[in-house]
Amino acid sequence: MSDSNVNAKITDAVAQTNAGVLGEAPAQAMGTLYQVATHANGMAMQNAVANQHNLNQLNSTIVAQAISIIKG
């Protein structure tokens, strides 16, 4: 394609759009990184709470089993 057939205003608009996209990319990447890190942290907290809940449910069973062993 020859450049003589393309309007200069169009090429300028495309160049400015490309520059804008390239300029915004680092900010977009950091925003995505923060979102992913926050989500991973939230999932870790949910897993910790779920594990604690499961251990609390097992606690009464373990104590009952230990008492039955002690009683003989």
N, C-alpha and C positions, 0 to 999 in steps of 0.2 A: 504494500500500500504506500502510496506517496503522501507525504505530509501536505502537499499543496491542495489536496481535495478536502482537507479537514479544516473547519473554521478554527481560528486561533482562540476564540472565546471558549470553545468546547474543550480544546486541549488544556487551556488554563484551568478550567473548572475541574477537569479530571485530575490534573496535577495537584490542585489545592485539596481536593477530596482525599487523594492518596496521602498527602502530607498530613492531613488531619487524622486519618486512620492510623498512620504510623506514629504520630505524636500521642494518641490516646491509648495505644496498645500497652505500654508499661503500667499505666494506671489501672487499666482493665485487668491485667494479669495480677497485679497486687490485690485488687479487690477480690478476685476469684480465689487467690491464695488465702486471704483472710477468711473468706466464707468456708472454704474447705477445712482450714485449721480449726475454726470454731465448731463446725459440724463434727469433726473427729473428736474434739474435746467433749462435746455434749454426749456423743455416743459412749465415750469412755466413762463418763459419769453415770450414764444410764446402766452400763454394764456393772459398775461397782455397786450401785443400788440394788440391781437384780441379784447379784451374787450375795450381798448381805441379806437380802430377803430370803433367799434360798437357804442360807446357813441358819438363819433364825428359825425357819420352819423345821430344819433337821435337828435343831438344838433340843427340843422337847423329846424327840424320839431317842436321841443319844442318851439323854439323862435317864429316861425310863429304862432303856436297855442296861445302862450302868447300874441302876438301882436293882434291877432284877438279877444281875450278876452278883452284886454284893450280898443280896439276901440269900442267894444260893438257890 
